[in-house]
């Protein structure tokens, strides 16, 4: 059974940092591109970042470029998102998702909540 | 940048009725990369339809995806109580890499 389990969310002040982790199991992690998608409270879904299976391809949405860093450790079956320079607009549930065939985000974790507030 | 518009924003219907949800794009899309999700409160999104018209494993056949070019549709042929949720379309390609529509909330009349 495919499982994605996020951790690392919490309350942080504006300008602060957090590191989110996503532990994967039930599939050959090193073969899949992984993504982070976020959802602000009461709002829609927003893609944040993507990392290819070998980390050779890394992409970000414009609003997080230069502040967020995605990485992965295939030996640990984990993907990470380092969040720096956080603003209140980054407050959201952050989901880890697997990039399946035809670029469908086929499996999602339960999400981890990041709250940026003074 | 591709913009996806979903309509209506909210759809109020009764169980047993047929629901039609629209996803329109600002330019022509690759239909291989058009996906639909269902999200219930407090839950992660659930993949329903990929490549415009292919149901994911375990998705009931009352969920039907169709469309091409700039116009895509998710039809729920006969609403069940568990179908009342928010539905999102998603496209891969361009900048940003993935674009979600704003969602359609399907609620019980």
Interface residues (C-beta under 8 A of the other chain):
Chain A: X35 X37 X44 X45 X46 X47 X50 X59 X61 X62 X95 X100 X101 X102 X103 X104 X105 X106 X108 X109 X110 X111
Chain B: X32 X33 X35 X37 X39 X44 X45 X46 X47 X50 X51 X54 X56 X88 X90 X92 X93 X95 X96 X97 X98 X99 X100 X101 X102 X103
